[in-house]
Amino acid sequence: MPTPAIHVRNLTKRYQDRAVVQDISFALAPGETLVLLGPSGCGKTTLLKMLNRLIEPDGGTIEINGHDIRQQNPAELRRGLGYVIQQVGLLPHYTVAENVAVVPKLLKHKPEQITQRTTELLTRLHLPPAQYAGQYPRQLSGGQQQRVGIARALAADPPIVLMDEPFGALDPITRAAIRQDFRELDELRRKTIVLVTHDVQEAFELADCIALLNQGQIQQMGTPRELLFRPANNFVRQFFAAERLALQLRVLQLADVLPFLPMLPETLDAPTLPTTASVQEALELLSGAPGSQLRIAETNKAVDLAGLMAGFERALSAATA
Ligand SMILES: Nc1ncnc2c1ncn2[C@@H]1O[C@H](COP(=O)(O)OP(=O)(O)OP(=O)(O)O)[C@@H](O)[C@H]1O
């Protein structure tokens, strides 16, 4: 394994003799998204804030790109780590462009480079600069402010970004829209991200890897699929119980269902999905047009709604067997 982007060993934090983070260890490879998930008060934010030294641990070590963060000046460390929080924390007397430029300015990037980067980020985050660069935070909606917060965290192109409930304060529709942008933003895909949430659907949508915490301890760390189909204990099983079906539809892909699908005569004008599409995506496509079929790219198979559901059921039995 290459040097982990983040390597945490035996991390512990106590408040008045109560360990709110207990002996946590993990390694995160560069470019991965780790979601810290768990009930309120389980220690997610405390763990995240130890990564950028907003909170100092009582025990254990943290290495970022192979360097012990205790050897680094906290302010410098933080300039190298993007940070997005629920309250956004934009500076009210700075324009959108000025807010985005804060860290690049501290790092003494060239003015023309900063302008170019700001323009690029605002455009990609659906805030056309001609309209928004000169506005003040109070003139923006909550969702727009959150997009500016993300642009600000990415402005200096840090390889690691820490996010604490970044979509927590938004209504469900805005939240889904920003999550979609988040997934489609190429530059975020390349970054190492640690994201805190208590929203299970959000965790499954964004994570390469989930660490499910309870009372300061990792109950299980693994891919969404591992947590769902191979729960390490009862806590993990119970945590996903209420949303199990929705999660299964999201986690299983057409590739999983494929062996159980009957061959159908090809309908040339049918919509096509790749084998990596989730059963959920296929279901959405098919339920809009009952009786219709979809083609599965690079295979000789097509499927209708009934066939998909029958295949899903068999793929589920195979995954949990
Ligand atoms: N400064 C502090 N002094 C004492 N206790 C604290 C302090 N900060 C946090 N705690 C306690 O530590 C525990 C973990 O808090 P933390 O904020 O990390 O949880 P969380 O999982 O992020 O919760 P939430 O999802 O509600 O934000 C909580 O029980 C909290 O009350």
PDBQT file of the ligand as one rigid body, heavy atoms in Angstrom, charges set to zero:
ROOT
HETATM    1  N1  LIG A 401     -15.420  20.349  25.031  1.00  0.00    +0.000 N 
HETATM    2  C1  LIG A 401     -16.095  19.304  25.516  1.00  0.00    +0.000 A 
HETATM    3  N2  LIG A 401     -16.198  19.060  26.825  1.00  0.00    +0.000 NA
HETATM    4  C2  LIG A 401     -16.854  17.981  27.302  1.00  0.00    +0.000 A 
HETATM    5  N3  LIG A 401     -17.466  17.064  26.524  1.00  0.00    +0.000 NA
HETATM    6  C3  LIG A 401     -17.402  17.240  25.202  1.00  0.00    +0.000 A 
HETATM    7  C4  LIG A 401     -16.727  18.360  24.611  1.00  0.00    +0.000 A 
HETATM    8  N4  LIG A 401     -16.829  18.266  23.277  1.00  0.00    +0.000 NA
HETATM    9  C5  LIG A 401     -17.545  17.148  23.044  1.00  0.00    +0.000 A 
HETATM   10  N5  LIG A 401     -17.893  16.532  24.182  1.00  0.00    +0.000 N 
HETATM   11  C6  LIG A 401     -18.668  15.274  24.296  1.00  0.00    +0.000 C 
HETATM   12  O1  LIG A 401     -18.014  14.296  23.522  1.00  0.00    +0.000 OA
HETATM   13  C7  LIG A 401     -18.948  13.436  22.900  1.00  0.00    +0.000 C 
HETATM   14  C8  LIG A 401     -18.654  13.377  21.412  1.00  0.00    +0.000 C 
HETATM   15  O2  LIG A 401     -18.948  14.632  20.817  1.00  0.00    +0.000 OA
HETATM   16  P1  LIG A 401     -18.866  14.871  19.256  1.00  0.00    +0.000 P 
HETATM   17  O3  LIG A 401     -19.243  16.288  18.973  1.00  0.00    +0.000 OA
HETATM   18  O4  LIG A 401     -17.552  14.414  18.757  1.00  0.00    +0.000 OA
HETATM   19  O5  LIG A 401     -19.995  13.885  18.717  1.00  0.00    +0.000 OA
HETATM   20  P2  LIG A 401     -20.645  13.739  17.277  1.00  0.00    +0.000 P 
HETATM   21  O6  LIG A 401     -20.655  12.297  16.994  1.00  0.00    +0.000 OA
HETATM   22  O7  LIG A 401     -19.958  14.634  16.320  1.00  0.00    +0.000 OA
HETATM   23  O8  LIG A 401     -22.126  14.232  17.545  1.00  0.00    +0.000 OA
HETATM   24  P3  LIG A 401     -23.162  15.066  16.621  1.00  0.00    +0.000 P 
HETATM   25  O9  LIG A 401     -23.529  14.166  15.481  1.00  0.00    +0.000 OA
HETATM   26  O10 LIG A 401     -24.303  15.299  17.552  1.00  0.00    +0.000 OA
HETATM   27  O11 LIG A 401     -22.463  16.311  16.197  1.00  0.00    +0.000 OA
HETATM   28  C9  LIG A 401     -20.319  13.981  23.217  1.00  0.00    +0.000 C 
HETATM   29  O12 LIG A 401     -20.865  13.203  24.233  1.00  0.00    +0.000 OA
HETATM   30  C10 LIG A 401     -20.047  15.383  23.695  1.00  0.00    +0.000 C 
HETATM   31  O13 LIG A 401     -20.991  15.777  24.644  1.00  0.00    +0.000 OA
ENDROOT
TORSDOF 0
